[in-house]
Structures are given as structure tokens and as C-alpha cells.
Amino acid sequence: MALGALVALALFVSRSYAVTLTDGAAFAADTFDYIVVGSGSAGLTVAARLSEDPSVKVGLIEAGTTALGDDIVDVPGMFGADLGTTYDWAYTTEEQNGVPSRPWPRGKVVGGSSALNFLVWDRASKADYDVIEKLGNPGWNWDKLFNYMKKAESWTGPTSDEQSSLQASPDPSNIGSSGPISVSFGNYISKAAKSWIPALEALGIARNDNPLGGNVIGANQSPSDINPANSTRSYAAPAYYYPNEARENLVLLTGAQVTRVNFDASGDALTATGVTFVNGGSPYNATASKEVILSAGTVNTPQILELSGIGKADVLSAFGISQLLELPVGENLQEHTYTSVAFEVANGTTTLDTLRNDPSFQEEQLANWKSGAPSIYDQAVPSLGYVTLQQLVGDSNASSLIAKAQGYALSQIGSVYYPILQAQVALLADDTVGQMELIAIDGFFATNGAPEEGKEYITFLAANQHALSRGSIHIASANATDYPKINANYFDVDFDLDLQTAGTEKLLEIAKSGPYGEYVGARAVPSPDVADLRDYSKTTLSTEYHPIGTASLLPKDKGGVVDPQLKVYGTSNLRVIDASVIPIHISAHIQSTVVGIAEYGADIIKGVA
């Protein structure tokens, strides 16, 4: 073979590992220093940061495929369009406590749930993060996570005209300026967004220009992960993977489901040697010389741990799995829940519903988006508000509810998670911590009912941020392709239904407040004849897509699965880096926080944190 041909062949072989693979045999034949399971917000962040060192090789395994160039992912104004598609695991919860089974979307795609979410980019109050450290996790506090969240961000601020329309003037020092994820307000401001701040101010909820600076309380306009240069979703894949796809030491395998972590059990601690995965119907083993990192998310990470023999004895023995470590895997599940109300708006109001009602408008606006011209598709969900318990229900009712929460916490004094409940009750009285999130959406996005043809709507959401109820996620069989059982356990604690109902009631006030009172019309959802908002709140709630806690970062004797180095207790080199490690819920959408955890985790692995 001629020298030129040999060089060409060598280049082809090296570059073949610089793109996404679908061949499990080729991936298994390689050797890696690190194997990362899951290519969502956390997994892609970790893999990209570790592979910055050309001397190490990183293998990344994803069950889904890529969504490169797909409008339903890329176009901000199409948020929600990819739910229930091939990009979604499409989990459901168990029916419990009078609450019907609810859909649980989770990303099955390169980019994970960051490709499915509604693009909100915010973070919680300082107190929400500092309590994680107080629960026994040195170094896991606001100061540390704030810096790592900012490391991920590249902020483009609004123009003076946009600030006037949004009634928001954020301080750029609170947002990063050189990270891989583009953060902006997008290039379209809806009437719903323009009305948001004055409507909440009319209810006594003050404007907050800087909700990303450590105090979320108030009416705010929150940025989105939108790249203003081309108005596309700046999710984990275009932020962390596609720009680094040419790295020869970063190999991504798609269409492969990890079924277990493999261990060497000859030492004092288990040593992860690699993983077993299924691709194209065939099983393969991949090896890692340094570490295995699980970034499969709050549902799939506990599933993989349990299938690997790490978990509660009763769960594992039920399916004939030999136990290697006794840890409370799958426990301490927490989630944000929301209720929704939708109203018709005055004729002539342009909303996202106009795209559904007028095909020619939809075609025009999509063409505008593709060409870079102004388009209604250049928006996501900026209008948020976080309120304290006192702002939500008044001082007197807040005192009664706090007493109720204290009573419940005391009833759990024998639980390993009692310290978390104590901390949570303390946060109820903190005037910087949001207990209820309020949201306005430009169009019909209610969790029940359906829009009428030709009509335009506005939808308001109320999301409980700190539910006392705890659920669990456990395997339903020894087969990795069988979905785990999600026991969300919504409203197991009556306090949670009290708050959710109060949130629903607050939405009805917002719809009549300030500028909304001038153009918001008849109530569509719930229908005007629905008077029992407590029952409505219980039976129509939705997940806010923010599950956490199933591999909690806590001391081992306090319900922990991972230590402050994110290592699974009893192992020498198995880490969990994803939302499942968050031990207590935060008053924010979790996208920014999960990326910050992953940035921090990558530095921990590299020894530079």
C-alpha cells in the first residue's frame, strides 16, 4: 500500500472515533480511562471537561440518538413539541393517594432532558444551596456552585428597548460570560411577558431584576438557554458535545442501554471495571481503567445501581439480584409539581396559539426563524415569579401551615431523612426562599382540556417547590429494558395539597391583575363550573420535570448514596454526577444547577476543585 494511502487510512481510523458511533462492537473493542453513562446535561458536561486532557480517553454511552438539526428541539418557540416523541423515555408514575398516573418526560437523546425542557435558565436562592452543605456535605454551598454555574454560561443581555418591554434590568455580574451555554432572553417578547411584572406588582409581589444572584423572591423575567446568534436552543449537545466532536479522545456511542456496572470485588472497596450494555440487541462489555461515572439521571441512575447489586436488600432479592452494597438507592425522591389554569384572551391578541390557528402565519414565522428574521418562535418561557409562604397565603395562614409542617416533621423523627425535613421546615420561614413558583405562558399549555379552534389563550402555572412528600424509584424486574416503578407519592403529606391549592388560587388572582385584567377573558381550564380547586389541584397536577434525590449526597448514616466527592459509598471509583445526588429540593428549575454540579464534579475528578 502506498504511503499516501496509509496516511489516509490512519486519518480515517482516528477520525472514526471523533464522531458519534452506533456500533457497540467498535465501542467495546476500545479501551477508556473514563466511561460516562448518559449524555444529558451532566454527562456531556463531565465528558467534555474530562476530555480537555488529551492524555485521557473518555467513552460516553447514550440510550437515545442525536437530534441534530431537528426543529422540534432547536426552535425555542416549539418547546414541548418533542415530549412523547422518540426523544422521550415517556415514563409514567404509579397511581397513588387519589392522584392519577402522570406522564414523566425524560430525555432519551444526546442532550438528555435539556433537549426537552422549556428552556428556563435560573437558579435557586443562596439558602437553598447552603443547606446542602449544612446537611453534612462540606464544599457544597452557594459560593462554590454559583461559580460553577457561571462557568457554564455565556450571557447576552437585553437591549435597552428589551429591558423596557420586559421591565427587567439584570446585573451581568450575576451571569457567566464565557461558558459554552448561551443564555439570553431570546428575540421575541410576547404580550403575556410584557404584562407579567406589572400584574404581579399589582398583587404586592415586588419586581426582582436579579433572580440569578442569590435571592429568587419576586416577579422576574428569567433568561433562557437560547443562542441569540441563530435563535436556537443552546442545550447540552450543541454546548458541550458538537463543538468537541472532533476530539479523538472523546467517543460517544448512541442507541446503547447500560444494563449494569461491573466490579472487581477483591479489595476492601468495590472497584468499577466497566459496564455492560446492549446495542442492536447484543450485549457488550466496555472497560474503564480509571472510573465509571453514572450521569443517567434521577430515574435511570438508581435503576443501573440496583441492577448492578447496589441498593436495598429487599428490592434486589425480589428480582434475584445478588447484593454487593446496602445503600438507600432510589429513596428520597422529590419533585416539583404544578397546576395550570388557562384563559381565553381578546380577539386580535397574537400568541403561540396563532401558529395552530393560522397555517400561513405558522409557515411565515418558521421561515422567518430559519432566515434569522424576527419570529414568534424566538421565545421560550421567561415570565416567572417566586413567592414565600407568607406572600402566598398571608402571615396567619403561613403560621398555621408551618405548625402543620413541623408536626409532620416531628412524626418522622425516626426516619434517616428527618434532618432534611427539619431543614425544609426551617426554609419555610426564610424570606429569601421561594415556596411557590408562578409562571405565565404565551398560549394554551394547560395539563388538561384542549384549546378550541380559532381561539387564543394564556396559561398560568403554579409549581410547589418544596413538597414534604417523598417517593421512590426502584426496578420492576431484573431486565434493564423494563421501566422502573416511579412511586412519586404525590400529596402523601396533606401540607403539600394545601400549598398546591393555594397556588392554584393565586393564579386566578393573577389573571385579573394589572394589564391582564384588560385583555384576559373567560376561564377555559378549569371550566367555570369547577368550584373545588383542592380536588382540581389533586387530580390534574403535572410534574415540572425536576425529579431529584434518588442517589442522595448525604452522610452514609443519614441516607446518603454518594459522599462529597460524589463517589458511591463502598466503591473506590464509581461516581454519580447528575440530579439524583441533590438531597433536598431547590426553588428553581434544575437545569443550571445540574450543569453546575457536573462542572464541579469534573473538577473534583481532575483534582482541581
C-alpha positions in Angstrom: 0.0 0.0 0.0 1.3 3.5 -0.9 2.4 5.8 1.8 -0.3 8.3 0.9 -2.9 5.6 1.2 -1.6 4.5 4.6 -1.7 8.1 5.9 -5.3 8.4 4.6 -6.3 5.2 6.3 -4.7 6.3 9.6 -6.6 9.6 9.4 -9.8 7.8 8.7 -9.4 5.4 11.6 -8.5 8.2 14.1 -11.4 10.4 12.9 -13.8 7.5 13.0 -13.6 7.9 16.8 -14.2 11.6 16.5 -17.8 11.2 15.6 -20.9 9.6 17.2 -20.8 5.8 17.0 -23.7 3.5 16.6 -21.6 0.3 16.6 -21.5 -1.3 20.0 -18.8 -3.8 19.0 -16.4 -1.0 17.9 -17.0 0.8 21.2 -16.4 -2.3 23.3 -13.2 -3.0 21.4 -11.7 0.3 22.6 -10.3 1.0 26.0 -11.1 4.0 28.1 -9.9 5.8 31.1 -13.4 7.0 32.0 -16.8 5.8 31.0 -19.7 8.2 31.4 -23.2 6.7 31.3 -25.8 9.2 30.0 -25.3 12.1 27.7 -27.6 14.7 29.3 -26.8 18.0 30.9 -24.5 16.3 33.4 -23.0 13.6 31.3 -22.0 15.8 28.4 -20.5 18.4 30.7 -18.4 15.8 32.5 -17.3 14.1 29.4 -16.4 17.3 27.6 -14.4 18.6 30.6 -12.5 15.4 31.2 -11.6 15.1 27.5 -10.0 18.5 27.6 -6.9 16.5 28.8 -5.7 14.8 25.6 -3.9 12.1 27.6 -7.1 10.5 28.8 -9.8 8.8 26.7 -13.5 9.2 27.6 -16.2 6.9 26.5 -19.8 8.2 26.6 -22.8 5.9 26.3 -26.3 7.1 25.4 -29.5 5.1 25.0 -31.1 7.6 22.6 -29.9 9.2 19.4 -28.9 12.7 18.3 -31.4 15.4 17.5 -29.0 17.5 15.4 -31.0 19.9 13.2 -34.4 18.8 14.3 -36.7 21.8 14.6 -38.8 20.4 17.4 -35.7 20.5 19.6 -33.9 23.5 18.1 -36.7 26.1 17.8 -37.3 27.8 21.2 -40.9 28.5 20.5 -41.6 24.8 19.8 -40.9 24.0 23.5 -42.9 20.9 24.5 -43.2 19.6 20.9 -40.7 16.8 21.5 -42.4 15.4 24.6 -43.8 12.0 23.9 -41.6 11.5 20.8 -38.6 9.2 20.2 -36.5 11.7 22.2 -38.5 10.9 25.4 -38.4 7.9 27.6 -42.0 8.7 28.3 -42.2 7.3 31.8 -45.3 7.4 33.9 -45.9 7.4 37.7 -47.9 4.9 39.7 -51.4 5.9 40.6 -51.3 6.8 44.3 -53.2 8.7 47.0 -56.0 9.5 44.7 -53.6 11.1 42.1 -53.9 9.5 38.7 -50.8 8.2 36.9 -48.9 11.1 35.4 -46.6 11.3 32.4 -42.9 11.8 33.4 -40.9 13.0 30.3 -37.2 12.4 30.5 -34.7 12.9 27.7 -33.7 9.9 25.7 -31.4 11.8 23.3 -28.0 13.3 23.1 -28.5 16.3 25.4 -30.9 14.5 27.7 -33.7 16.4 29.2 -32.1 19.7 28.2 -33.4 18.9 24.8 -37.0 18.5 26.1 -37.4 21.2 28.7 -38.9 24.7 28.4 -35.5 26.4 28.2 -35.8 28.1 31.6 -32.3 29.1 32.9 -32.5 30.2 36.5 -31.1 29.2 39.9 -32.3 29.0 43.4 -31.6 31.2 46.4 -28.4 31.1 48.3 -30.1 29.5 51.3 -31.3 26.6 49.1 -27.7 25.6 48.3 -26.1 26.4 51.6 -28.5 23.9 53.3 -26.9 21.1 51.2 -23.6 21.8 53.0 -25.3 22.0 56.4 -26.7 18.5 55.9 -23.2 17.2 56.0 -21.6 17.9 52.7 -18.5 20.2 53.0 -17.9 22.4 50.0 -21.5 22.0 48.6 -22.7 25.6 49.1 -23.8 28.7 47.2 -20.4 30.2 46.7 -19.0 27.0 45.1 -22.0 26.2 43.0 -22.6 29.8 41.9 -19.1 29.9 40.4 -19.5 26.6 38.6 -22.9 27.6 37.2 -21.4 30.8 35.9 -18.6 28.8 34.4 -21.1 27.2 32.1 -22.8 30.4 30.9 -22.3 32.9 28.1 -24.6 35.8 28.7 -26.1 38.2 26.1 -28.0 40.9 27.9 -31.2 42.6 26.6 -31.1 45.9 24.7 -32.4 49.0 26.4 -35.7 48.6 24.5 -36.0 44.9 25.5 -35.3 45.9 29.1 -38.2 48.4 28.9 -40.5 45.8 27.4 -39.6 43.1 29.8 -39.3 45.5 32.8 -36.1 43.8 33.7 -32.6 45.1 34.0 -30.4 42.2 35.2 -26.9 42.8 36.6 -24.5 41.0 34.2 -22.1 40.2 37.1 -24.6 37.5 38.2 -24.3 35.5 35.0 -21.2 34.0 33.3 -19.7 35.5 30.2 -17.5 32.9 28.6 -19.1 29.4 29.0 -20.4 27.0 26.4 -24.1 27.5 27.1 -25.7 30.6 25.5 -28.1 32.5 27.8 -30.4 35.3 26.7 -34.0 36.4 26.7 -34.5 35.5 23.0 -35.5 37.9 20.3 -39.3 38.0 20.8 -41.3 39.4 23.7 -44.9 38.4 23.9 -47.8 40.4 25.3 -48.0 37.9 28.1 -44.4 38.6 29.1 -44.8 42.4 28.8 -47.8 42.2 31.2 -46.1 39.9 33.8 -44.2 42.3 36.1 -46.9 44.9 36.4 -49.5 42.3 37.1 -47.6 40.8 39.9 -46.6 44.2 41.3 -50.3 45.0 41.5 -50.6 42.0 43.8 -47.8 43.2 46.0 -45.1 41.0 44.6 -42.1 43.2 44.0 -40.0 43.2 40.9 -36.7 41.3 41.1 -34.2 42.2 38.4 -31.6 39.7 39.6 -33.1 36.3 40.5 -29.9 34.6 39.4 -27.9 36.5 42.1 -28.9 34.5 45.2 -32.4 35.6 46.0 -35.2 34.5 43.7 -38.1 36.1 45.6 -40.3 38.4 43.5 -41.6 38.9 40.0 -38.9 38.3 37.4 -38.0 37.7 33.8 -35.7 34.7 33.7 -33.4 34.1 30.8 -33.5 31.0 28.6 -30.7 28.9 27.1 -31.2 30.5 23.7 -28.3 31.3 21.4 -29.2 34.8 20.2 -26.9 34.5 17.2 -29.3 32.0 15.5 -32.1 31.8 18.0 -31.6 28.1 18.7 -31.9 26.1 21.9 -28.5 26.1 23.5 -28.9 22.7 25.2 -26.1 20.4 26.4 -25.4 18.8 23.0 -24.6 22.0 21.0 -22.9 23.5 24.1 -20.7 20.6 25.2 -20.6 17.9 22.6 -20.9 19.1 19.0 -18.1 21.7 19.3 -15.8 18.9 20.7 -16.9 16.1 18.5 -13.6 16.1 16.7 -11.6 15.2 19.8 -10.0 11.8 19.2 -10.2 11.1 22.9 -14.0 11.6 23.2 -16.1 8.7 21.9 -19.9 8.8 22.0 -22.0 5.6 21.4 -25.7 6.1 20.8 -28.5 3.6 20.8 -26.9 1.7 23.7 -28.5 1.0 27.1 -26.3 0.2 30.1 -27.5 -2.8 32.0 -25.0 -2.9 34.8 -21.7 -1.7 36.2 -19.1 -4.4 36.5 -16.9 -4.6 39.6 -13.7 -6.2 41.0 -14.8 -7.2 44.5 -11.4 -8.4 45.6 -10.4 -5.3 47.6 -11.8 -3.5 50.6 -14.0 -1.5 48.4 -15.7 -2.4 45.1 -13.7 -1.2 42.0 -15.7 -0.5 38.9 -14.0 -2.0 35.9 -16.5 -1.0 33.3 -20.1 -1.5 32.2 -22.3 -4.0 30.3 -24.6 -2.5 27.7 -26.9 -3.7 25.0 -26.7 -2.3 21.4 -28.6 -3.6 18.5 -30.0 -6.5 20.6 -26.5 -7.7 21.5 -24.7 -7.4 24.9 -21.2 -5.9 25.2 -18.7 -5.1 27.9 -16.7 -1.9 27.9 -13.8 -1.3 30.2 -12.6 1.7 32.1 -9.2 1.9 33.7 -9.9 4.9 36.0 -13.6 5.5 36.8 -17.2 4.9 35.8 -19.4 7.9 36.1 -23.2 7.5 36.2 -25.0 10.5 34.7 -28.1 8.7 33.7 -30.5 10.9 35.7 -32.9 10.6 38.6 -34.8 7.6 37.0 -32.1 5.7 35.3 -29.2 6.1 37.7 -30.9 4.2 40.5 -32.1 1.6 38.0 -28.5 0.9 36.9 -27.2 0.9 40.5 -29.8 -1.7 41.6 -29.2 -3.9 38.5 -25.6 -3.8 39.5 -26.2 -5.1 43.0 -26.2 -1.8 44.9 -29.3 -0.9 46.8 -31.8 -2.2 49.4 -31.7 -5.9 50.1 -35.5 -6.3 49.8 -35.6 -4.6 46.4 -32.7 -6.6 45.0 -33.7 -10.0 46.4 -37.3 -9.7 44.9 -35.7 -10.0 41.5 -32.9 -12.4 42.3 -30.1 -9.8 42.1 -27.1 -10.5 44.4 -26.4 -7.6 46.7 -23.0 -6.1 46.7 -23.7 -3.0 48.8 -26.6 -2.0 51.1 -27.5 1.6 50.3 -30.8 3.5 50.1 -30.7 3.8 46.3 -34.0 5.1 44.8 -35.2 6.6 48.0 -35.7 10.3 49.0 -37.4 11.1 45.6 -38.6 14.7 45.5 -40.2 16.6 42.7 -41.8 19.9 41.8 -45.5 19.7 40.9 -47.6 22.3 39.1 -51.2 23.0 38.4 -52.4 25.1 35.5 -55.2 27.5 34.6 -55.9 28.8 31.1 -57.9 31.7 29.9 -59.1 33.0 26.6 -57.6 36.3 25.5 -59.1 39.1 23.5 -59.5 38.7 19.8 -56.6 40.0 17.8 -54.1 39.0 20.5 -51.2 37.1 18.9 -50.0 34.1 20.9 -48.3 30.8 20.2 -51.8 29.5 19.6 -51.9 31.7 16.4 -49.4 29.2 14.9 -52.0 26.5 15.3 -54.9 28.6 14.2 -53.3 30.1 11.1 -51.2 27.8 8.9 -50.0 30.6 6.7 -48.8 32.5 9.8 -47.1 29.4 11.1 -45.3 28.9 7.7 -44.3 32.5 7.6 -43.0 32.6 11.2 -41.0 29.4 10.7 -39.5 30.7 7.5 -38.5 33.9 9.4 -36.9 31.8 12.2 -34.9 29.9 9.6 -33.7 33.0 7.8 -32.9 34.9 11.0 -35.8 37.4 10.6 -37.9 38.3 13.7 -40.2 35.5 14.6 -42.7 34.5 17.3 -40.6 31.3 17.5 -37.8 33.3 19.1 -39.3 33.0 22.6 -39.5 30.5 25.4 -40.9 30.9 29.0 -39.3 34.0 30.6 -42.0 35.1 33.0 -41.5 33.6 36.4 -42.2 34.6 40.0 -41.2 33.0 43.3 -43.1 33.8 46.4 -42.6 33.0 50.1 -45.2 31.1 52.1 -46.3 34.3 53.7 -46.8 36.0 50.3 -48.7 33.0 49.1 -51.2 32.6 51.9 -50.8 35.5 54.3 -49.0 35.7 57.6 -51.7 34.0 59.7 -52.3 31.1 57.4 -48.5 30.7 56.9 -48.0 30.3 60.7 -50.7 27.6 60.7 -49.1 25.8 57.8 -45.6 26.0 59.3 -47.0 24.4 62.5 -48.6 21.7 60.4 -45.3 21.1 58.7 -43.4 21.0 62.0 -45.9 18.4 63.3 -45.3 16.2 60.3 -41.5 16.5 60.6 -41.7 15.5 64.2 -43.7 12.5 63.3 -40.7 11.4 61.2 -38.1 11.7 63.9 -37.2 8.1 63.5 -36.5 8.4 59.8 -33.0 8.7 58.4 -34.2 11.7 56.4 -35.5 13.6 59.5 -32.7 16.2 59.3 -33.7 17.0 55.7 -37.3 17.6 56.8 -36.1 19.7 59.7 -34.1 21.8 57.3 -37.0 22.1 54.9 -39.3 23.3 57.7 -36.8 26.0 58.6 -36.7 27.2 55.0 -40.5 27.8 55.2 -39.7 30.9 57.3 -36.9 32.1 55.2 -37.9 35.2 53.3 -35.4 34.5 50.5 -36.7 31.1 49.6 -39.5 30.5 47.2 -42.2 28.1 48.2 -44.3 28.5 45.1 -43.2 29.3 41.6 -45.7 31.3 39.4 -45.4 31.2 35.6 -47.1 32.8 32.6 -47.0 31.0 29.2 -48.0 32.6 25.9 -50.7 30.2 24.7 -52.6 27.1 25.7 -50.4 24.8 27.9 -52.9 23.5 30.4 -52.4 20.0 31.7 -56.0 19.1 30.9 -58.6 20.1 28.5 -58.0 21.2 24.9 -57.9 24.6 23.1 -60.8 25.5 20.8 -60.1 26.1 17.2 -59.6 29.7 16.4 -59.1 30.9 19.9 -56.1 32.3 21.6 -55.1 31.7 25.3 -52.8 32.5 28.1 -51.8 29.8 30.7 -50.6 30.3 34.2 -48.8 27.7 36.3 -48.2 27.3 40.0 -45.4 25.0 41.0 -44.8 23.8 44.6 -41.0 24.0 45.2 -40.6 22.2 48.5 -43.0 19.3 48.9 -42.7 17.3 52.1 -43.9 14.1 50.5 -41.2 11.7 49.5 -41.4 9.0 46.8 -39.1 6.3 45.4 -37.9 4.8 42.1 -37.0 1.1 42.0 -36.5 -1.6 39.4 -39.6 -3.5 38.4 -37.6 -6.5 37.2 -34.0 -7.7 36.6 -34.4 -6.7 33.0 -33.0 -3.3 32.1 -35.5 -2.7 29.3 -38.4 -2.9 31.8 -39.2 0.6 33.1 -38.6 1.2 36.8 -41.5 1.8 39.1 -41.9 5.5 39.8 -43.7 6.0 43.1 -43.9 9.8 43.1 -46.2 9.6 46.2 -47.7 13.0 45.5 -49.7 14.5 48.4 -48.8 11.8 50.8 -48.4 14.7 53.2 -51.5 16.9 53.3 -49.4 20.0 53.7 -48.4 19.7 50.0 -52.0 19.7 48.8 -52.7 22.8 51.0 -49.9 24.6 49.2 -50.7 23.4 45.7 -54.3 24.5 46.2 -53.2 27.9 47.4 -51.0 28.2 44.3 -54.0 27.4 42.0 -56.0 30.1 43.8 -53.2 32.6 43.3 -53.3 32.0 39.6 -56.9 33.2 39.4 -55.8 36.4 41.1 -53.0 37.0 38.6 -55.3 36.6 35.6 -57.4 39.6 36.8 -54.4 41.7 37.9 -52.8 44.7 36.2 -52.6 44.5 32.4 -54.0 41.0 32.3 -57.3 42.4 33.6 -57.6 44.4 30.3 -57.4 41.5 27.8 -57.7 38.2 29.6 -61.2 36.8 29.2 -63.2 33.7 30.1 -61.7 30.9 32.1 -61.2 27.8 29.9 -59.3 25.5 32.3 -60.6 24.6 34.8 -64.1 25.2 33.4 -66.1 27.9 35.1 -68.3 25.3 36.8 -65.3 23.8 38.7 -65.5 25.2 42.2 -63.5 22.7 44.2 -59.9 23.8 43.5 -58.5 21.4 46.0 -59.8 18.4 44.1 -58.8 20.0 40.8 -55.3 20.6 42.1 -55.0 17.0 43.2 -56.3 15.3 40.1 -54.8 17.5 37.4 -51.3 18.2 38.7 -48.3 17.7 36.5 -44.6 17.1 37.1 -42.5 20.1 36.5 -39.8 17.7 35.2 -37.4 18.3 38.1 -37.0 14.9 40.0 -34.1 14.7 42.4 -32.7 12.7 45.3 -32.6 9.1 44.4 -28.8 8.8 44.9 -28.6 11.5 47.6 -25.4 13.4 48.5 -25.6 12.9 52.3 -23.6 11.2 55.1 -24.0 7.5 54.8 -25.7 7.2 58.1 -28.2 9.9 57.1 -29.5 8.2 53.9 -26.6 9.0 51.6 -25.6 7.1 48.5 -22.7 9.3 47.5 -20.1 11.2 49.5 -18.9 14.8 49.0 -16.6 13.6 46.3 -19.7 12.1 44.5 -18.3 8.6 45.0 -20.8 5.8 45.8 -20.2 4.6 49.3 -18.3 1.3 49.4 -16.7 1.9 46.0 -13.3 3.2 45.0 -14.1 4.7 41.6 -17.8 4.8 40.9 -19.3 8.2 40.9 -22.8 9.7 40.4 -23.0 13.1 38.8 -26.5 14.2 37.9 -29.7 15.5 39.5 -30.2 12.3 41.6 -27.5 13.5 44.0 -29.4 16.6 45.1 -30.6 15.7 48.6 -33.2 18.5 49.2 -35.2 20.4 46.6 -34.4 23.9 45.5 -36.6 26.8 44.5 -35.6 26.8 40.8 -35.7 24.9 37.6 -32.8 22.5 37.9 -31.0 22.8 34.5 -28.4 25.4 35.6 -27.9 23.6 38.9 -27.3 20.2 37.3 -24.8 21.7 34.9 -23.0 23.4 37.8 -22.9 20.1 39.7 -21.3 18.5 36.7 -18.8 21.3 36.2 -17.9 20.9 39.9 -17.8 17.1 39.6 -15.5 17.2 36.6 -13.0 19.4 38.6 -13.3 17.0 41.6 -12.3 14.1 39.3 -9.4 16.2 37.9 -8.3 17.1 41.4 -8.6 20.9 40.8 -11.9 21.7 42.6 
